């Protein structure tokens, strides 16, 4: 890799996502991530040292250690298979992959919209489950491109957007050329 400021101290951010949603982003058609807080793309681009003209920000997708959505009685995988992505691996297959606590790829986030500004026919738009005056604002983070890692990288995750350890960021920069 050519010498660059990125090589000296790469800054890469990550997002911990529960299964099966992490796999749906990296291996499937999920191009929208639902959150209760906005994604400040310009700020992340500035902090990461990427060029100002960058189209979006690359964020590592880290698989949560939680297997809550993969329990036998949880309908999440079935609902996704029926409504969103019929090629979704089964809960047992996702458990066998054992990607929990690992970065499995990167996604380029290009926009952040209020949920009400996203068409209701988008199957990945989450339902906030709230009604009335206590309703929390929901945001849809829009993804336009993803890159899967050949070998997932184990690392400790966190909540919200978090900075990837410098050594792990260097590994990711070396493996995924789109980040430079």
N, C-alpha and C positions, 0 to 999 in steps of 0.2 A: 504494500500500500504506500502511496506517495506520502511524503511528509506534509503534515497539516496541523493546524491548531487542534483539530478534532483528535488526531493521533496522540497529541500531548496530554490532553485532558478531555476526553469525550464526555459530553453531557447528554444523557438519554433518559427520558422519563418512561415510567411504566404505569400500567393500570391493572389491578388484580380483578379478575372476572371469574365468576363461578362457572363450573361445568353445568350443563352442556353448552352454555353461551360462548365460552372462550373458543371451543372447537367450531361453533357455528360462525364465529368471526374469521378465524384463521383458515379453516378447511371448507367452510360452507358459504352461503349467500348472505349472511348477516352483515349489513353495512350501516347499521344504526345501533348505537349504544344508549340506553336510557339511564339517566342519572337525575338526582335531585339538586344538582348544582351545575352551573355553566362551565364550559371548557373555554379558557382564555387562550386561544391559539396564538395571537400575536405575542403575548407575554412569554409563552413557552418557547416560541421561535427565538425571541430575543435572548432568553436565558440559556438556551441550548447552544447559541452561537451560530445557528443556521443562517443562511442568507435571508435578508429581509424579503426578497422576492419569492421565497419558498412558497410552494402551494401546499399549505397545511403543515402539520407537525407529525413526525413519526413517533409513535408510542409503542413500547414493548407490551405485549399481552401476556400477563402472568396468570397462571391458573391457580385459583384459590385452593387451599387445602381442604375446604369444606366439600363434603360429598352429599350434602342435604338434598339437592335436586336429583340425585341418582338413587335414592332409596326406593325400595320395592313398591311402596304405596304412593310415591310422589308421581303426579301425572305430567310433570314438565316435559320429559323426553317424548312421551306419546303425543302431547299437544303439538310440540314442534314438528314431529314426524307427519302428523295429519294436516297441519295448517301452513307450515313454513318450509320444511326441508325433509323430504322423505328419505334421503340418503344418510340422515343422521345416524351415526353408530349407536348401538344399544347402550343402555346404562352399564351393562356388564362389560362391553367392549371398551367404553370410556374408562372404567375402573382398571381394566387390564393394561391399558396404555400407561397408566400410572404417571400422568403428567402433573399431578397435584404438587404445588409448590415450585413450578418450573415456568420459565418463559418459553412459549411455544412459537412465537413469531412476532412480527411488528405490523401495525396498522397505521395508515396515514389518515389522520383526522383533518378534514378540510372545512368543517363548519359546525356551528352549534346553534340549534334552533329551539325555541320554546315548543313544547310538545303540541300546543294548539295550532302551531304553524306547519305541522307535518300532517299530510293527508291521513285520514282515518283508515284508509284501505292499505296502508303500509303494515304488513303482518308483524313487523318487528317493533312497531310502536307499542310501548308498554301501556297498560291500564294502571292508572295511579291508585285505583281502589278507594279513593277518598271522595267525599262529596261535601258540599256545604262550605261554610266560611273557613274551616280549618284546612282546606285543600292546599297541599304543598305544590309549588311550581315544579314542573318536570321539564327536563331538557333532553333533546335528542342530539347526540354527537354523531355527525355524519362521516362515514369512512368511504374513501374512494379507491384504496388499494391496500393489499395485504401481501406479506411475504412470510412463508412458513420456514421455521428452522428445521434443518435435517435432523439435528440432535438437540432436543430441548435442554435448556440450561437451568440447573437447579439454583434457586436463590430465595431468600426470605422476602415475602411480599409485605404490603402495607395497605392502608385504606387510602382512598382518594388517588390523586396523581402523586407519584413518588419518584425520586431520583434513583436510577439504577447505579449500583456500585461501579466505580471506574473500571475495574478489571473486567467485569461482566459486560459493561458497555463496549470496551475495546473488542471483546470476543464477538459481540453482535455487529460492530462496525466492520470487522474483518470478514464475517460470514455473509453479511447482507450488503451488497454494494450500493443499493439505492439510498442508504443512509448518509453517504458522503457527498 
